[in-house]
Structures are given as structure tokens and as C-alpha cells.
Amino acid sequence: MKKTISLCLIFYFFIWLPSDTHAEVFKIPLYKLAPVKSVDLRCVSAEYGIKIPIPERWKIEKAILTFNYVNSTGLLPGKSRIVIKISNYPVAQINMSPIIPEGSAKLSLPVLLLKPGYNDLSFNVSQHYTMDCEQPCAPDLWTTLKLDQASLEIEYSLKPVPLKLSSIPEFLFDPKISPHGEVNIILENTSPEMVTLASIAASGIARKFDYRKVLFTVSEYIKPGYDNILVGNKDFVQRFFLGNGLDAPKIEGPLLKIMHLPKEKTADSTAASDPNHALLVISGINSDHTKLAAETLAIMSSPFPDTAEMVAMEFTLPDIPMYGGRLIISHDKKYTFKTLSLSSHTFKGINPSARDIVFRLPADFLIKPNLFADISLSFSYGAAFRSDSALNISLNGKYLRGIHLDNPDGAIIEGYKISIPTYLFKPGTNVLKFEPVLTPLIYGKCENIQTENLFLTLFDISTFYLPPMPHFVDLPKLELFMLNGFPITRWPDGHESMIYLANPDINTINAALNLIGIVTQKNGYPLFDVQFTYDNPKNFNGELLIIGDITSVPENLKKITPLNLTKQTTVPYPVVRSWADEFSMAYSKQISNIGPGRGAIMEFQSPYADGRSAVLFTATSTKDILSLSEVLMEPSVQAKIEGDLSLIDLDTETEDYKVITFNIGKKYFSGKSGKVSKLDLYLYTYPWLYYASVAVVIIFLSLAFFYLLVRYRKKRLKIEEKK
């Protein structure tokens, strides 16, 4: 009896024992991982895969997959099923019925199969409509997965943070963390110098999160439950540690240190710690040391060093070319497919998946319509193909060319030339897709169909060449800012750019750091050289990013914004829409303003330098400006922003934010390199001049020819009269 009571007491002791770990629940719709809202699986067998990100930081307790589907009523019951696999391991099978064609499933996924990294979740279908011979891709063989009605729910707890600086890129700031990252930056004050240091750290952290959005906050104190970054010189850091009852680190140079996040002081004046979150210390004897430590953090991308702290002695960047950045390719340079991240790949079977090359063009390329990009393909294919087999090539969703695979003995082909008109390319992301259609020679009813010979290998020695193009663009175009932060990122590190905080309160600073993170992730390079100022930068002749509520924006800037923000606001109203998708605008001068719950983004020529841009982020309050910076992290919002004025509704119960765009301001032109003749400039800007010039030339030649004919006729008449 006593033994039973003792066991019960021990049991209850462990139940009520305080614990730092508690389960978190994360639920995400599958279409956000796909990213499509439905998928059609056709033919006898088909597969669709989704990458499930599992951070190193998570200890998975439970995973629930829920999805809906609808299948053809022509399927054969008992012979048609969906198989769900994790990393190629079957975890569930669902029989499909023609009588009940719509179904749903709720599956518990084995936790042991969900390992840190990107896990393959695949839906595999086996579909038949008869017990006898059948067409492999008959119209009745289809199943649709409703990914917009599917979700993955993961219950997890956080692992303790390893006290190694090597854990920063792969554990602490992991792009697989969902739904977003959150980091608090602790500063002694919010002077422009300190905010500049915070922005370097924020830019580097956002780059480590890759495309995963990350929210930044600034404070003077530790924010419990979040990873915190302490940025400051030696005196401030030591006061901070002593004030929290901690031993101050020894600072003899540019210092980077990782430790568990301190908690509030206990009754005996000692501070406990939260092992599941980290405090990163960025410090030095002076501001130069602290900046060097922040820059070192920003570039750390490999798991080194394995110590809890380091002293950064020197920081050297490679030569930074103008217009560099993530996936950017240069003109007048030949790239192999291997360089463009497409290694030699073999397509196999009747319905092989396509492969892509994704690259980016600088936002201000002057893409001329009379030039061609060249592709030189090296590939081989198998024997006994039917004569309608082909390799289809498309660019940005538009089919360009089909290569006929017409040799029944197979072939190895080197240097197959394809020319692509440059007008089919676009600034920003371009996708070149290779999609083979492979059909066996024998395809009759009840024939033994051999598919092992159906292969096409595309070799990575194939090349892509883009002809020379100058950098010249007509502005304003906010869509270019959304592509990669242009023109702030004309230099990848933000050189010749300045951020002007018109009202430097905490909300505005937080919004600025969020925007720094967005631009860094777009361009893929930390913004080391961006300057901050709280004063109207009247003597600055570079690119400007202006952030502030409407009342704090200086009058000289309000007067030249597309939506005039002075006391008497000039408001544009579309009246007539032409076939060219252009609006005729009516303008109303009124005493009004932007209301609460709405943000505005405007681009216009800087009043301080010709050819330079100013991009303004504003709203009626700094709270709305912070909300605007968070809404801009949504890809659906970024895709809608264009022109020189975008108004965004911030108050919505769903993620379907309303964006209204206009193009009403004055045009200006910007170019930084490349030869652009005056003739090219005017013909690009005013294409009607080209047609007018052609008409004038034709009229002139016609008149000249007519004049010559008249003279010739007169000569002949005189000669005949003499005879």
C-alpha cells in the first residue's frame, strides 16, 4: 500500500513539475506549399509531390494530413486507389469508388518519417476502367486533388538551442520554420547609427530565412518567447548584462556570442534562462567594431564556428558587380545549363515531369524586339519512339518550339540551335521549361507496351546566351520594386541608397526593418551600404526610400507625389478604358486624405537628383505603416502592385487584400550602363515616332522617285521632238 502511494506521489510530482517545453500546433493549407489549389492526376498511374519543410528546431509530436478529392465515375472499383507516401514510404491507401466519387481523408502520419529538411509527401494514383486491355491515358482516367481543402497540422515542441555559432544559419534562422520567423533587436537608442547597425543584422537574418517571411521588432528590453539580438557597443552591453543579473561578456574586439535567452530575475537576484530561444550578442569596443560584427553575422552561411563566441578580425567582400543578385544572369555571356542549376537529367516513361531553368533579368534591361537569345542543346533519346514524340520548350508559359524526335533508332544530338526573340523575356523571373512527350512505337490494343526504352537525356553542357542589352528604363514602375527592390538594389548592397524615416518612432523603425528584409530576400544580398536618416535628405543624390505617416512627410515631397498629399489633395478617377488597357483620368481637387486601415505606396522622381527615384510608404498612422510592411510580405499582394501609386486595404478578415493601382504621375528615365543612342531613347519612349519616321521616309522616297520619273519623261519627249 505504501509503495502504491509513493508511486502515485511521484506520478503527480512529475505531472505538476514546471516545464519550459510545451507543444505548439502549426496548421497550413497544402496549396500554400504546392502552390496550386487543385491537381489533376491522369492516366493509368500518376504522381504529385509536395515538399514538407521540417525545421531542425522542431521535435515533432504528431502530424495530421487532411485532404479532399474527386475521381472519375468511370473508374473500376477495387482496382483504383490513391497511395500516400512520405519519402517514398507508403503510409496509407484509399480505394476510389465510381459510386461515391467525392471523398475525404484524415491521416495520422508516422512521426519517424518526418525528418529535419524537406520531406517528400506524394499522392500516387493507380487508375483503371476495365479488367481487360485499356488505353494508358483514356479520358476516364482522372482524379482531382482539392489542395485548397487540404491541410497539414503538426504538433511540435522546440528543441534547446545549441550554444554554437554554427547553429545560426541551420537551426536558429532556418527557412523551414513556419509560418514565419520573428526576431527582436535590442538597441540602446534609436539613433540613425544604431538603426543602421540593426538593419545590417536584419538584412543578414532575412537572407538566411530565404523566402520565408520574417517579422522584426526593436526594443530596449528582452522580448520573452522570441529570439533576441543585442546590438551595441561595449559599455551598453555590459550595463545590459549587469542589469539582468548576468555576467557580462569580455569584449576586446568585434564580438559575436550566442547564449540561451535570459528570463526575468528570480527572488535571489539570479536570472534563469529559456533554453529554447537564443540571445545573440553583436558588440565591440566602438561602433566600427560593432558594425564589423553585424556584417559578419549577415554573411554567415555555413555551419562554422562551433564555439559559442568569436572575435571578428576582418571582413572582406568579393567585388560586387552592379545589377548582381539572386539568380541574375548577365548579358553577352554564355551559361551552361549546369551553371544555371540544371544538371544532366533523364526523362523516362510515358508522362515524365518537366524540368525548369529559372533565372532573373535585371529590372531595367532595355529589351529590344529585334534581338535573339540563343540556346544550344545537347541531348540523346531512346529507340522505337512513335513519330509524334517531341521535346517541347516553353518560356514563361508560352510554347516556343517542339523538337521532333523522329529517328526510330534513337540519336545523340549536339549543338541543336534554337533562337528565342528577346521580346518574350521579361524583367525579373523567367522560366525556361523542357517538357518531353514520349510515346512508344507499339501502342495497339492488348499489345505488350514497352516503356523502358522511353527516355530522353538533356545534358548540362547545353548553353544559353543572352545578347548585349543596355540598362535603360522608363519609370515610375512599382512592379520593378516588387521584383527585386529596384532601384534600391541597382547595387546589390544598397550603395547610393538612403532610407529616410520621416517619423522615427518604433512602429516606423519596425516597418523599415521589415522592408529591408523583403528587399534582401528579393535580391538575395545583404544591404550593407544603405544609409538611414531622420532629416529631409535635400543634399542626397541617390535612390530614396521614404517611410512615414502622412503628417510627417515634408511639404516639398507631398507636392510631387502622384497622389498629392497636401491639404488640397488631387485625386485621380478612371473615366474611360481604352483597348490598350489604358485609362483616361479625371482629376478632382478636394480636401481629403487617406483613411485609417489603408496604406499607400508611391514612386516618383527624386526632387534632389534627375533620374533617381523616391519610393514612399505612407498611411495615416505609424501603426498602419507597420501593418503595411507586414501585408507586403504576402506574395499575392506583391503581384498586384504596379504603376506609380498602389492603395492597399489593411483591414481584412481574410488574406485577400484589395490593391488598387494607378499610373498617373510624370514619367522619367533611368539608365546606368550600356550604350543607348538618342535615337534608341526616343523610339523606345515614343514608338509612334518610329512609325511617323517610316511614313516620312516612304513619302520622301515616293516623291523623289516621282520627280525622277517626271524628269526622265521630259528628257524623252525632248529627244523625240528633235527627231
Residue, then its C-alpha position, 0 to 999 in steps of 0.5 A: m500500500k505504501k509503495t502504491i502511494s509513493l508511486c502515485l506521489i511521484f506520478y503527480f510530482f512529475i505531472w505538476l513539475p514546471s516545464d519550459t517545453h510545451a507543444e505548439v500546433f502549426k496548421i497550413p493549407l497544402y496549396k500554400l506549399a504546392p502552390v496550386k489549389s487543385v491537381d489533376l492526376r491522369c492516366v493509368s498511374a500518376e504522381y504529385g509531390i509536395k515538399i514538407p519543410i521540417p525545421e531542425r528546431w522542431k521535435i515533432e509530436k504528431a502530424i495530421l494530413t487532411f485532404n479532399y478529392v474527386n475521381s472519375t465515375g468511370l473508374l473500376p472499383g477495387k482496382s483504383r486507389i490513391v497511395i500516400k507516401i512520405s519519402n517514398y514510404p507508403v503510409a496509407q491507401i484509399n480505394m476510389s469508388p465510381i459510386i461515391p466519387e467525392g471523398s475525404a481523408k484524415l491521416s495520422l502520419p508516422v512521426l519517424l518519417l518526418k525528418p529535419g529538411y524537406n520531406d517528400l509527401s506524394f499522392n500516387v494514383s493507380q487508375h483503371y476502367t476495365m479488367d481487360c486491355e485499356q488505353p494508358c491515358a483514356p479520358d476516364l482516367w482522372t482524379t482531382l486533388k482539392l489542395d485548397q481543402a487540404s491541410l497539414e497540422i503538426e504538433y511540435s515542441l522546440k528543441p534547446v538551442p545549441l550554444k554554437l555559432s554554427s547553429i545560426p544559419e541551420f537551426l536558429f534562422d532556418p527557412k523551414i520554420s513556419p509560418h514565419g520567423e520573428v526576431n527582436i533587436i535590442l538597441e540602446n537608442t534609436s539613433p540613425e547609427m544604431v538603426t543602421l547597425a540593426s538593419i545590417a543584422a536584419s538584412g543578414i537574418a532575412r537572407k538566411f530565412d530565404y523566402r520565408k517571411v520574417l517579422f522584426t521588432v526593436s526594443e530596449y528590453i528582452k522580448p520573452g518567447y522570441d529570439n533576441i539580438l543585442v546590438g551595441n557597443k561595449d559599455f551598453v552591453q555590459r550595463f545590459f548584462l549587469g542589469n539582468g543579473l548576468d555576467a557580462p561578456k569580455i569584449e576586446g574586439p568585434l564580438l559575436k556570442i550566442m547564449h540561451l535567452p535570459k528570463e526575468k530575475t528570480a527572488d535571489s537576484t539570479a536570472a534563469s534562462d529559456p533554453n529554447h530561444a537564443l540571445l545573440v550578442i553583436s558588440g565591440i569596443n566602438s561602433d566600427h567594431t560593432k558594425l564589423a560584427a553585424e556584417t559578419l553575422a549577415i554573411m554567415s552561411s555555413p555551419f562554422p564556428d562551433t564555439a559559442e563566441m568569436v572575435a571578428m578580425e576582418f571582413t572582406l567582400p568579393d567585388i560586387p558587380m552592379y545589377g548582381g543578385r539572386l539568380i541574375i544572369s548577365h548579358d553577352k555571356k554564355y551559361t551552361f545549363k549546369t551553371l544555371s542549376l540544371s544538371s544532366h537529367t533523364f526523362k523516362g516513361i510515358n508522362p515524365s515531369a518537366r524540368d525548369i531553368v529559372f533565372r532573373l533579368p535585371a529590372d531595367f534591361l532595355i529589351k529590344p524586339n529585334l534581338f535573339a537569345d540563343i540556346s544550344l542543346s545537347f541531348s540523346y533519346g531512346a529507340a522505337f519512339r512513335s513519330d509524334s514524340a517531341l521535346n517541347i520548350s516553353l518560356n514563361g508559359k508560352y510554347l516556343r518550339g517542339i523538337h521532333l524526335d523522329n529517328p526510330d533508332g534513337a540519336i545523340i544530338e549536339g549543338y541543336k540551335i534554337s533562337i528565342p526573340t528577346y521580346l518574350f523575356k521579361p524583367g525579373t523571373n523567367v522560366l525556361k521549361f523542357e517538357p518531353v512527350l514520349t510515346p512508344l512505337i507499339y501502342g495497339k490494343c492488348e499489345n505488350i507496351q514497352t516503356e523502358n526504352l522511353f527516355l530522353t537525356l538533356f545534358d548540362i553542357s547545353t548553353f544559353y546566351l543572352p545578347p548585349m542589352p543596355h540598362f535603360v528604363d522608363l519609370p515610375k514602375l512599382e512592379l520593378f520594386m516588387l521584383n527585386g527592390f529596384p532601384i534600391t538594389r541597382w547595387p546589390d548592397g544598397h550603395e547610393s541608397m538612403i532610407y529616410l524615416a520621416n517619423p522615427d518612432i518604433n512602429t516606423i523603425n519596425a516597418a523599415l526593418n521589415l522592408i529591408g528584409i523583403v528587399t534582401q530576400k528579393n535580391g538575395y544580398p545583404l544591404f550593407d551600404v544603405q544609409f538611414t536618416y531622420d532629416n529631409p535628405k535635400n543634399f542626397n543624390g541617390e535612390l530614396l526610400i521614404i517611410g512615414d505617416i502622412t503628417s510627417v512627410p515634408e511639404n516639398l515631397k507631398k507636392i510631387t507625389p502622384l497622389n498629392l498629399t497636401k491639404q488640397t489633395t488631387v485625386p485621380y478617377p478612371v473615366v474611360r478604358s481604352w483597348a490598350d488597357e489604358f485609362s483616361m483620368a479625371y482629376s478632382k481637387q478636394i480636401s481629403n486624405i487617406g483613411p485609417g486601415r489603408g496604406a499607400i505606396m508611391e514612386f516618383q522622381s527624386p526632387y534632389a537628383d534627375g533620374r533617381s527615384a523616391v519610393l514612399f510608404t505612407a498611411t495615416s498612422t505609424k501603426d498602419i505603416l507597420s501593418l503595411s510592411e507586414v501585408l507586403m510580405e504576402p506574395s499575392v499582394q506583391a503581384k498586384i502592385e504596379g504603376d506609380l501609386s498602389l492603395i492597399d486595404l489593411d483591414t481584412e478578415t481574410e488574406d485577400y487584400k484589395v490593391i488598387t493601382f494607378n499610373i498617373g504621375k510624370k514619367y522619367f528615365s533611368g539608365k546606368s550602363g550600356k550604350v543607348s543612342k538618342l535615337d534608341l531613347y526616343l523610339y523606345t519612349y515614343p514608338w509612334l515616332y518610329y512609325a511617323s519616321v517610316a511614313v516620312v521616309i516612304i513619302f520622301l522616297s515616293l516623291a523623289f522617285f516621282y520627280l525622277l520619273v517626271r524628269y526622265r519623261k521630259k528628257r524623252l519627249k525632248i529627244e523625240e521632238k528633235k527627231 
